[in-house]
Amino acid sequence: MKVLITQDTFLPLLGGAEVHAWKLSKALSTRGHQITIVTATPGPQVIDELQVHRFPLLQSQGKKGIVALPFYLPKIVKKFSLVQEPAGFATNQNLRYS
């Protein structure tokens, strides 16, 4: 299954949410799922064989840029079977266009 995980902050930043998203991604990947992570955090495009999409426009805006990330999601989610999002990160209204 193709799974999209949206996370406002992600590795290389270290914190509870970042580590949880990474562990979830690795666990699903080891079970044969194809995982893609979307974040506004700057960093490498691949971490532990996980594809990470980073939005350059949002990276320079810091936390203010995170608010805009859900508006990019409708273009991306059409490619995935399952989308995981943290509570309050994106709304169903933004995702219903998939």
C-alpha positions, 0 to 999 in steps of 0.5 A: 500500500502507498502511504503518505505521512504528513508531519509539520516537523520531521528528522533531522529535528528531534522530538517526540512527534518527529521520532514517532513519525519516523518509527511509524514510517519504518514499521510500515515500510518493513511490512512492505508498504511504500512510505512517503513523508511530507514536511516543512522541515529542511533536511535530506530527501531520503532518511533510512530509505524513506522518501521525504518531500520537503517544501522549500517555500515553507522551510524559509517561513518557519512555523508560519509555513506549516499553516500553508502545507495543507494547501499543497496536499490535494495535489499529492494525496491522489497518489496514495492509498492511505494518508496519515496526518497529525490531529490539527495538521490538515483538515478533511476539507483540504483532503476531500479533493483527492 
